[in-house]
Amino acid sequence: MGGNITSCMFEPPREGPRRAAITGVATYAPQRVVTNADLTHTLDTSDEWIVSRTGIRERRIGAPGETTSTMGAEAVRRLMAAKGLGPDDVDLLIVATVTPDMLFPATACLIQDQVGLPRAWGFDLSAACSGFLYALTTGAQFIAAGAHRRVVVVGADLMSAIIDPTDRTTAVLFGDGAGAVLLEQAADGFGILDFHHRVDGSGRDDLLMPAGGSLKPASAETVAAREHFLRQNGRVVFKFAVSQMAWSVELLLRRNGLTAADLAVVIPHQANQRILDATADRLGLPRERMASVIGRYGNTTAATLPLALEDVLQGGRLSRGDLAVFVAVGAGFTVGATLVRWDC
Ligand code: UT7
């Protein structure tokens, strides 16, 4: 063993506090499209029910061999190609997911190896549908502290791995996908201006995968009871999501002296179009300023926000200097909102 390995790997802070900005985004979604009509072959459901109750028309489902790490790695490769980054340019990789390839090692390690990022360290972060925002806030602190120059934040979930294909109340809702953003120092007045998070663990039984952890290790009984699949108390989560999304955005607006009219776009977690519409209405925000890609992807958990962000950028709906808010609610419950002045 080399005697000096720790000092080789540790990088002291380079500069004083700065804001972080998202300076690039890339996504990956599996090729295979599963439409609502496809689901009616195996489930007692209908396109009419799914579209009217959720807004979802189709979702992507990973091919055999695709995993959260392979999807995340492809999103990172695309991000690096788009930004012209080389293998040594990434300092830190944070992966938000609830469907890691394995409980350990962390999916961040698997992506680091697949992409080939010799200088990057990394870790996974578990906050379900709020995971991408929690990871964004976490990554931004390393930029703000001057500890790192380039942080890659990945949101990736292969939800098809934990969805019960025989349960119509959940099987129609979720899809697979991944997204990655690059965080770098922002120009003065730009970037991530403010964030807000909260957790409310009283929601622990309303959206969960009951078994596979230390509480209920995998056994023949847990498999027979289908406890390795996601379970959701949809109505409770729906009500919580609507109230908390609007409240979180309002909190950020109020404490920054802004109103909804100041926002070019709100980029919300994509769980249900009715949640997005109700949140827009509560905020007094025209519904078309609430980003929506749920029709094409369903709920991809940690991947929804980068997928929605990429769509907003491709649609030319966010320009340098515009204000935007990201907002999410997820299992836990977890809640988050982030105010940005767009910087690229
Ligand atoms: O991403 C993390 C956060 N997750 C969320 O935010 C999800 C929040 N919840 C929701 O989006 C909605 O609650 C759901 C989409 C999950 C369900 O919509 P809902 O309007 O709350 O429906 P429901 O659960 O009240 O069910 C209404 C009826 C039930 O039948 P009965 O009891 O009235 O006879 C269900 O059995 O719809 C039935 N149903 C279905 N029917 C056809 C449930 N799923 C289906 C289905 N197809 N796929």
Residues whose N, C-alpha, C, O or C-beta is under 5 A from the ligand:
A	BS01	UT7	D44 T45 S46 W49 R53 T54 C129 R168 T169 V172 G234 R235 V237 F238 A241 A271 N272 N299 V329 G330
